[in-house]
Amino acid sequence: MSISGTFYFRPTEGELVTADYTPAGQEQSILCGRLCDEAGAAIPDAAVLLFTDDMEVPVLIGRTVTDKEGQFIFGPLESGQLYAVKVFKNDLQQRRLEIRAV
């Protein structure tokens, strides 16, 4: 499979730019997220773990650390696969989030 494409953007000062772009023929997905506290402030340097989860034994398939803006990314992901994301940061409570790629 060959994938190619081009898109353009021009950011302004202080702007956070996010984009969803799927080139023709793309069958895989990517998870982009931002970790923040209850006040909306970014949580940097948090551990983010990605597991496949078929309701049996979760398997660790990826790990990263949030950047200074609290952002993280995983991919490519398989369509139809159930994933679990676990987050750890000092006294931050763990939250399990189930994600299904579409």
C-alpha positions, 0 to 999 in steps of 0.5 A: 500500500502506498500512502502520500499526501500534503496539507498546509497550515500557518500557526499564529503566535501562542496557538496550539494547532491540532489536525486530523488528517487521513490520507487516502488508503490509510487503514491504521490509526494514531492516538494523540492525547493531552494529560491535564489536571482538573484546572486544565493545566498540562501535566508534563513528565507523566508516564503513559503506557499503552496495552492491547486488551482483549478482556484477558491479559493486557499486553504492554505494547508502547510507553512514552512520557508526556511533553511540557504541554502534557501531550503524548502519541501512540501509533500506528494502531490496528482498527478494531483492536481494544486498547487500554491506556494507563497514566502514572504521575506522582500522586496522580490517580490511575485512570483506565481508558478503553479506546477502540480504533475506528 
